Amino acid sequence: MLKVGVVGCGAIGSIICRALDKDIEGAELVAIHEHHIENVDSLCAELSCKPKIMKISEMVRNVDLVVESAAAIAVPQAAIPALENDCDVMIMSVGALVDGQLLDNLINLALEHNCRIYLPSGAVAGIDGIKSASVAPIQSVTLTTTKPPRGLAGAPYVVSNNIDLDAFDRPKVIFDGSAIEAVKAFPANVNVAACISLAGIGVDKTRVKIVVDPDSDRNRHEIEVIGDFGRFTTEIENIPFPENPRTSYLAALSAVATLKKIASPLQIGT
Ligand SMILES: NC(=O)c1ccc[n+]([C@@H]2O[C@H](COP(=O)([O-])OP(=O)(O)OC[C@H]3O[C@@H](n4cnc5c(N)ncnc54)[C@H](O)[C@@H]3O)[C@@H](O)[C@H]2O)c1
């Protein structure tokens, strides 16, 4: 039985805990670490597996896999001690790995301790295709993210360029640049851009366009990949989580699917 500890039990972490409690054969939830422990009282009461509340230093001595579903700042706090204690790691705050230094450190630790680092596909479809395609040369990867005006309000790029998001009466590209520029300009997009870049051609070569659509009420991500294999596109319209509208429901489902894959003898997809 794979013993799992979850760091951060908000919108995504709660779904992961409930899935580990009931739906994932071969894995069990044994520990939780959460900053706002008062927020998880009702979650813990409903779980039949009765996980223990632990500090990360204790968790890493009691589990095989640490799942980070907290915040970018929690990635080194959870992943470094986990790998040092021979635990595998699953990271939801993938945007933290845009800092190449942290990613290199984690990979070196994983190699040293014979561990695995899992990054679920998150809120997009097509990571499997990007991984396969990138075995051969890729000419371009373009992510086009379309959001309603309220989904872009407050983004540093919007604020510093004085963009009036309510002034558009049709869809309009307001940003076109590299993924590394995009994560600074639109930090809310960081996880999607980081995951696509890491799976493919990196943050400098991956192109990101941000579109404001006054008539849309959902976040849409389109990916176009052109390479020696040919060309593919994916398009996804995400339903936001009621508990946290910044997070897409699919991101939580991808975390549960990754746990099922880790615990299963059958591995489907690249
Ligand atoms: N990979 C993806 O595509 C994707 C998609 C959506 C969200 N995310 C990321 O996943 C993470 C979780 O998202 P969410 O929607 O569940 O967020 P959330 O705000 O609903 O929940 C986060 C929880 O973690 C807790 N927390 C924060 N820092 C902590 C720390 N250092 N130690 C312990 N607990 C801590 C908070 O108290 C909160 O309960 C975020 O970083 C988010 O950006 C990734």
The ligand as a Tripos MOL2 file, in Angstrom:
@<TRIPOS>MOLECULE
LIG
   44    48     1     0     0
SMALL
NO_CHARGES

@<TRIPOS>ATOM
      1 N1         -1.0110   22.3890  -12.1750 N.am      1 LIG1
      2 C1         -2.1090   23.0920  -12.4590 C.2       1 LIG1
      3 O1         -2.5840   23.1550  -13.6040 O.2       1 LIG1
      4 C2         -2.7850   23.8430  -11.3630 C.ar      1 LIG1
      5 C3         -4.1130   24.2610  -11.5390 C.ar      1 LIG1
      6 C4         -4.7220   24.9330  -10.4920 C.ar      1 LIG1
      7 C5         -4.0220   25.2220   -9.3260 C.ar      1 LIG1
      8 N2         -2.7190   24.8320   -9.2150 N.ar      1 LIG1
      9 C6         -1.9340   25.1530   -8.0260 C.3       1 LIG1
     10 O2         -2.1920   24.1910   -7.0190 O.3       1 LIG1
     11 C7         -2.0630   24.8010   -5.7400 C.3       1 LIG1
     12 C8         -3.3220   24.5250   -4.9080 C.3       1 LIG1
     13 O3         -4.4390   25.0700   -5.5790 O.3       1 LIG1
     14 P1         -5.8600   25.1810   -4.8300 P.3       1 LIG1
     15 O4         -6.8200   25.7010   -5.8300 O.co2     1 LIG1
     16 O5         -6.1680   23.9260   -4.1160 O.co2     1 LIG1
     17 O6         -5.5350   26.3490   -3.7850 O.3       1 LIG1
     18 P2         -6.3510   26.7090   -2.4520 P.3       1 LIG1
     19 O7         -5.9770   28.1100   -2.1280 O.co2     1 LIG1
     20 O8         -7.7930   26.3620   -2.6000 O.co2     1 LIG1
     21 O9         -5.7280   25.7240   -1.3580 O.3       1 LIG1
     22 C9         -4.3920   25.8000   -0.9270 C.3       1 LIG1
     23 C10        -4.3510   25.3020    0.5120 C.3       1 LIG1
     24 O10        -2.9900   25.1550    0.8960 O.3       1 LIG1
     25 C11        -2.7900   25.7520    2.1710 C.3       1 LIG1
     26 N3         -1.3910   26.2090    2.2220 N.ar      1 LIG1
     27 C12        -0.8300   27.2320    1.5400 C.ar      1 LIG1
     28 N4          0.4940   27.2780    1.7830 N.ar      1 LIG1
     29 C13         0.7620   26.2600    2.6270 C.ar      1 LIG1
     30 C14         1.9480   25.7560    3.2230 C.ar      1 LIG1
     31 N5          3.1360   26.3460    3.0010 N.pl3     1 LIG1
     32 N6          1.8560   24.6810    4.0330 N.ar      1 LIG1
     33 C15         0.6550   24.0870    4.2710 C.ar      1 LIG1
     34 N7         -0.4980   24.4980    3.7180 N.ar      1 LIG1
     35 C16        -0.4430   25.5680    2.9010 C.ar      1 LIG1
     36 C17        -3.8050   26.8730    2.2670 C.3       1 LIG1
     37 O11        -4.1120   27.1560    3.6240 O.3       1 LIG1
     38 C18        -4.9970   26.2800    1.5040 C.3       1 LIG1
     39 O12        -5.8560   25.5510    2.3590 O.3       1 LIG1
     40 C19        -1.8380   26.3100   -5.9880 C.3       1 LIG1
     41 O13        -0.4550   26.6240   -5.9040 O.3       1 LIG1
     42 C20        -2.3230   26.4850   -7.4080 C.3       1 LIG1
     43 O14        -1.6410   27.5500   -8.0690 O.3       1 LIG1
     44 C21        -2.1170   24.1390  -10.1920 C.ar      1 LIG1
@<TRIPOS>BOND
     1     1     2 1
     2     2     3 2
     3     2     4 1
     4     4     5 ar
     5     4    44 ar
     6     5     6 ar
     7     6     7 ar
     8     7     8 ar
     9     8     9 1
    10     8    44 ar
    11     9    10 1
    12     9    42 1
    13    10    11 1
    14    11    12 1
    15    11    40 1
    16    12    13 1
    17    13    14 1
    18    14    15 2
    19    14    16 1
    20    14    17 1
    21    17    18 1
    22    18    19 2
    23    18    20 1
    24    18    21 1
    25    21    22 1
    26    22    23 1
    27    23    24 1
    28    23    38 1
    29    24    25 1
    30    25    26 1
    31    25    36 1
    32    26    27 ar
    33    26    35 ar
    34    27    28 ar
    35    28    29 ar
    36    29    30 ar
    37    29    35 ar
    38    30    31 1
    39    30    32 ar
    40    32    33 ar
    41    33    34 ar
    42    34    35 ar
    43    36    37 1
    44    36    38 1
    45    38    39 1
    46    40    41 1
    47    40    42 1
    48    42    43 1
@<TRIPOS>SUBSTRUCTURE
     1 LIG1         1 GROUP 0 **** ****
